[in-house]
Amino acid sequence: MPPRDRRTLDLFATETYSISQLGRELAELLREAYPAVWVAGEIQRLRTHPSGHVYLELVEKGEGDALVGRLDAVLWRSDAARVRTALDRHGQRLADGLAIRCRIALDFYPPHGKLQAQIREVDPVFALGQLEARRRETLAALAAEGLLEANRQRPLPDLPLAIGLVTSEGSAAYHDFLATLAESGFGFRVTFVHAAVQGREAEVAVASALELLADAGVDCVAVVRGGGARSDLAAFDSRAIAFAVARAPLPVLTGLGHEIDESVADRVAHAAFKTPTKAAEFLVERLQAAEQSAERLRARCGSAGRVPLARAGEALARAERRFLGARQRLADVAARLGALGRALAATAPLALRGARDRHRALAGQLRRAAPRAVDRAARAWRRTGESLLSRARGRLLLAGARLDGTTRLVAGLAPERTLRRGFSITRGPAGRALLAPAEVGPGDRLTTELAGGRLASRVEGE
């Protein structure tokens, strides 16, 4: 069939295209219409062929991550090295989940009936901008719910021996973390949960692992991964992982293998470290610090206890010496008492007989001397009574004479005799004898006592 001119194509012609012819014309049309166009999308199903060509899908997601557009794409080996170099300079690499802006040429491959975008160039700045925008959105959502400091406030035990580990099984991060714990000599118990640590599946895997370890009886959880490009950290800027870390009921330690970059997961974790080894060393150092503190306490207790123990030993030795001395003295006293008892037993009968003899002799002397002593006592009593009676009569006569003199003196000084000689006594309102005119004032009533009676008067002036 002869070639057809598209410009003079008759829409109502009856000619029939072969599949390959239509495919070739479509390919030519697309190459002419879209020789170079910039598109933005997210990488999915990334795979590298042994030939060096890179195949992937560019997708666009709408609300709720619903797929609203998809385009098969290829990065030929001749362009792949140049694109990777450009991304490396900005700390990125091609990976599932990476949002890119790329210049493409559209092509149609008739043997497969497939529309394909041939990637010629990638804009690394666009990817960085997308990552930063995603990061800011995640941080804002965490701040809105008050979760930025939530995990940092979870208490980490002084002896964190039960560790939960989340990473890719068999990875360098896995071996480095466990080797560091094992070399410490401490009895760490590690509960491991495998999870992808990069790509879109990492978001669900890491979040699910943290939820699983929440009830595993561990003291803290370590989320670790090895180094890589900046874009490899994209999963740890996602809301799924960031919210899982922030809401975890246990302290979460991160060691994501980046010396410079800090992911959102690092920002909300209890503690963030540059590498898995650094995270493990932190746990080892915490136990070493606790061990050293316990050793210092033991040394202080030993030092503080030795002095009282030494003093107690000395006091015990002194008490023992005193006890031995007292026991010797008691033995000596017991010996003396025994000797005295024996001597008393030997001399008591003689002493009792001598006492009875002295008692009989004294009784006889008393019977003979008693009448004479009673007679002497009676005569002495009579003499004493007569002497007392004589002295009492003399004192009574002297006292009577003194009383008569005092009576005459009092009678001479009596107020009545004074009043009969023309004197008087004037008393104020209170009945007290007045000694000076200033003791009363105008209007006061006065009573004047005379030998023949009393007069009443009132003060009229000064």
Buried (B, 14 or more C-beta within 10 A) or exposed (E): EEEBEEEEEEEEEEEEEEEEBBBBBBBEEBBEEBEEEEBBBBBBEBEBEEEEBBBBBBBBBEEEEEEEEBBBBBBBEEBBEEBBEBBEEBBBBBBBBBBBBBBBBBBBBBEEEEBBBBBBBBBBEBBBEBBEEBBEEBBEBBEEEEBBEBBBEEEBEEEBBBBBBBBBEEBBBBEBBBEBBEEBEBEBEBBBBBBBBBBBBBBBBBBBBBBBBBEEEBBBBBBBBBBBBBBBBBBBBBBBBBBBBBBBEBBBBBBBBBEEBBBBBBBBBBBBBBBBBBBBBBBBEBBBEBEEEEEEEEEEEEEEEEEEEEEEEEEEEEEEEEEEEEEEEEEEEEEEEEEEEEEEEEEEEEEEEEEEEEEEEEEEEEEEEEEEEEEEEEEEEEEEEEEEEEEEEEEEEEEEEEEEEEEEEEEEEEEEEBBEEEEEBBBBEEEEEBEEEEEBEEEBEBBBBEBEEEEEEEBEEE
